[in-house]
Amino acid sequence: MLPMIGSILGIGVITAAMVLTAGAEMHIAHMALSAIMALILAFAALSENQKAVASGATASEIAASNARYMGLVWSWGALVLAITYGLLLVWREWWQFLIAFILIACLCLFFSLILKDEASSGDDGGIDDGGSRGPEDDAILKLAHYLSIAQLIGAVVAMIGLLVDGKMTRFMTPRYTDWAANNVFFFGALALAIISYLSLRANSRLSE
């Protein structure tokens, strides 16, 4: 729980700093803050995963934690887009991404709640004891596994696409106002890729 609280506080502080640097057109500082936020979220997810594994947490509990951090990444992205392009910079397409981010964040957080409910039912076996699970538990965990794969692939593709298309250096051309969004997209995708990998690694360990 402490890593989650720290992540939320970090999101608030760094988001405020990102808004200030966006308004001041401090491109490199904004990019650096985006990278720092991604690393904070990824490290917090890793820390919670390690503690869960060490304590013999259930598969559903670990999956719920990872889904919660995924939702946190999407929520951070939505918050930054809303403030930056709702108040400071002008970019016509921003609201479309905002809606998508909000919807995906809600789905991740809702899925986390479902997994948490499954864990609290007591049917899910822990990491070390390999306890039995019901068909419904297995179906939900398989869905979480496939979603993690899809998100990992999507995040990597998104990062490659942003680099290949030269969008990470668009701040060098004043007429492009999506530079701040591209920072959020790239480093948000990096955080999602790491968290998705952690989820897949935990699932692989449970299957051994």
Secondary structure per residue as TSV (DSSP state, phi and psi in degrees):
chain	resnum	aa	ss	phi	psi
A	1	M	-	360.0	-36.8
A	2	L	H	-59.7	-43.9
A	3	P	H	-58.8	-37.4
A	4	M	H	-65.5	-44.7
A	5	I	H	-62.5	-42.8
A	6	G	H	-62.1	-38.2
A	7	S	H	-65.2	-42.0
A	8	I	H	-64.7	-43.0
A	9	L	H	-63.9	-41.4
A	10	G	H	-61.7	-40.6
A	11	I	H	-59.8	-43.9
A	12	G	H	-62.7	-47.2
A	13	V	H	-67.3	-47.9
A	14	I	H	-71.1	-34.7
A	15	T	H	-61.3	-43.2
A	16	A	H	-60.5	-42.8
A	17	A	H	-66.1	-37.0
A	18	M	H	-66.7	-38.2
A	19	V	H	-63.2	-43.0
A	20	L	H	-63.8	-44.1
A	21	T	H	-71.1	-30.1
A	22	A	H	-68.2	-44.2
A	23	G	H	-64.6	-32.3
A	24	A	T	-88.7	2.2
A	25	E	T	58.1	37.7
A	26	M	-	-91.0	82.3
A	27	H	H	-61.9	-48.4
A	28	I	H	-67.2	-40.6
A	29	A	H	-62.4	-41.1
A	30	H	H	-63.4	-41.5
A	31	M	H	-64.8	-42.3
A	32	A	H	-63.5	-41.2
A	33	L	H	-65.1	-37.3
A	34	S	H	-62.4	-42.8
A	35	A	H	-64.5	-42.5
A	36	I	H	-62.0	-42.5
A	37	M	H	-63.1	-41.9
A	38	A	H	-61.5	-42.5
A	39	L	H	-68.5	-36.6
A	40	I	H	-62.1	-47.2
A	41	L	H	-65.3	-42.3
A	42	A	H	-65.9	-42.4
A	43	F	H	-65.6	-39.8
A	44	A	H	-63.3	-42.2
A	45	A	H	-63.9	-42.7
A	46	L	H	-62.2	-44.7
A	47	S	H	-60.6	-44.2
A	48	E	H	-68.9	-35.1
A	49	N	H	-62.7	-45.8
A	50	Q	H	-63.0	-41.3
A	51	K	H	-66.1	-39.0
A	52	A	H	-65.2	-43.3
A	53	V	H	-63.8	-44.1
A	54	A	H	-63.6	-32.0
A	55	S	T	-89.7	1.2
A	56	G	T	72.6	35.4
A	57	A	-	-63.8	157.6
A	58	T	B	-75.9	164.2
A	59	A	H	-60.9	-41.3
A	60	S	H	-66.1	-37.4
A	61	E	H	-64.4	-42.9
A	62	I	H	-67.9	-43.0
A	63	A	H	-63.8	-37.3
A	64	A	H	-64.4	-41.2
A	65	S	H	-62.3	-45.8
A	66	N	H	-64.6	-41.1
A	67	A	H	-64.0	-35.3
A	68	R	H	-65.0	-42.0
A	69	Y	H	-70.1	-34.1
A	70	M	H	-61.2	-44.3
A	71	G	H	-62.3	-33.7
A	72	L	H	-67.3	-38.7
A	73	V	H	-63.6	-47.8
A	74	W	H	-63.6	-36.8
A	75	S	H	-65.5	-42.0
A	76	W	H	-59.9	-45.8
A	77	G	H	-59.9	-43.3
A	78	A	H	-63.8	-41.8
A	79	L	H	-63.4	-45.2
A	80	V	H	-64.3	-43.6
A	81	L	H	-62.8	-44.1
A	82	A	H	-61.5	-45.8
A	83	I	H	-73.7	-45.3
A	84	T	I	-64.0	-49.0
A	85	Y	I	-95.1	-11.0
A	86	G	I	-84.0	-24.6
A	87	L	I	-122.7	-28.9
A	88	L	I	-114.4	-72.9
A	89	L	-	-87.6	162.0
A	90	V	-	-113.4	123.2
A	91	W	-	-155.2	116.2
A	92	R	T	-61.6	-33.5
A	93	E	T	-86.1	-0.7
A	94	W	H	-60.0	-38.5
A	95	W	H	-67.5	-27.9
A	96	Q	H	-66.9	-42.6
A	97	F	H	-68.3	-36.1
A	98	L	H	-60.3	-46.7
A	99	I	H	-61.0	-44.7
A	100	A	H	-62.2	-43.4
A	101	F	H	-62.9	-43.6
A	102	I	H	-63.0	-44.2
A	103	L	H	-63.1	-45.1
A	104	I	H	-68.0	-37.7
A	105	A	H	-61.1	-44.1
A	106	C	H	-63.5	-39.9
A	107	L	H	-64.2	-43.5
A	108	C	H	-63.0	-44.9
A	109	L	H	-68.5	-37.0
A	110	F	H	-65.9	-42.0
A	111	F	H	-64.1	-36.3
A	112	S	H	-62.5	-40.3
A	113	L	H	-64.5	-40.2
A	114	I	H	-62.3	-45.5
A	115	L	H	-64.8	-37.2
A	116	K	H	-65.8	-38.3
A	117	D	H	-64.5	-38.9
A	118	E	H	-63.7	-39.4
A	119	A	H	-66.5	-39.1
A	120	S	H	-72.9	-15.1
A	121	S	T	-71.2	-19.0
A	122	G	T	81.8	9.2
A	123	D	-	-89.1	-15.1
A	124	D	S	-89.9	131.0
A	125	G	-	-78.0	149.6
A	126	G	B	-77.4	177.6
A	127	I	T	-66.6	-43.8
A	128	D	T	-83.5	-32.2
A	129	D	T	-93.7	-12.5
A	130	G	-	58.2	37.4
A	131	G	-	-61.7	167.0
A	132	S	-	-77.9	154.0
A	133	R	-	-130.3	152.5
A	134	G	-	-80.8	167.7
A	135	P	H	-58.3	-38.5
A	136	E	H	-66.8	-39.4
A	137	D	H	-60.9	-47.4
A	138	D	H	-61.4	-39.3
A	139	A	H	-64.2	-43.2
A	140	I	H	-66.5	-41.7
A	141	L	H	-67.8	-36.0
A	142	K	H	-65.4	-40.1
A	143	L	H	-62.6	-43.1
A	144	A	H	-60.6	-39.4
A	145	H	H	-63.6	-47.4
A	146	Y	H	-67.3	-36.4
A	147	L	H	-66.3	-36.3
A	148	S	H	-65.3	-40.6
A	149	I	H	-61.9	-47.7
A	150	A	H	-62.0	-41.0
A	151	Q	H	-69.9	-37.4
A	152	L	H	-63.3	-47.7
A	153	I	H	-62.6	-46.0
A	154	G	H	-61.3	-39.5
A	155	A	H	-66.4	-44.1
A	156	V	H	-63.8	-44.0
A	157	V	H	-61.5	-41.6
A	158	A	H	-62.8	-43.9
A	159	M	H	-64.0	-43.8
A	160	I	H	-62.4	-43.1
A	161	G	H	-61.2	-42.7
A	162	L	H	-63.7	-36.9
A	163	L	H	-72.8	-46.5
A	164	V	H	-63.6	-39.6
A	165	D	T	-77.8	-4.0
A	166	G	T	73.2	19.9
A	167	K	G	-76.0	-17.7
A	168	M	G	-79.5	-8.0
A	169	T	G	-117.0	15.4
A	170	R	G	-66.6	-20.3
A	171	F	G	-62.6	-16.6
A	172	M	G	-76.1	-12.8
A	173	T	S	-113.3	107.5
A	174	P	T	-54.2	-29.9
A	175	R	T	-71.0	-16.0
A	176	Y	-	-88.8	116.9
A	177	T	-	-104.2	5.9
A	178	D	-	-91.8	9.8
A	179	W	H	-60.3	-38.6
A	180	A	H	-67.1	-40.4
A	181	A	H	-64.5	-39.0
A	182	N	H	-63.4	-34.9
A	183	N	H	-62.8	-43.8
A	184	V	H	-64.5	-43.1
A	185	F	H	-61.2	-48.1
A	186	F	H	-67.6	-51.7
A	187	F	H	-78.2	-25.0
A	188	G	H	-66.2	-40.9
A	189	A	H	-64.3	-36.8
A	190	L	H	-62.3	-46.1
A	191	A	H	-61.9	-42.5
A	192	L	H	-65.0	-37.6
A	193	A	H	-63.7	-43.4
A	194	I	H	-65.5	-46.0
A	195	I	H	-66.0	-38.1
A	196	S	H	-64.4	-39.7
A	197	Y	H	-63.2	-42.4
A	198	L	H	-60.4	-39.9
A	199	S	H	-65.0	-43.5
A	200	L	H	-67.7	-37.5
A	201	R	H	-65.6	-41.7
A	202	A	H	-63.9	-41.1
A	203	N	H	-65.6	-37.7
A	204	S	H	-65.3	-39.0
A	205	R	H	-65.0	-38.7
A	206	L	H	-66.7	-28.3
A	207	S	H	-82.5	-9.4
A	208	E	-	-69.3	360.0
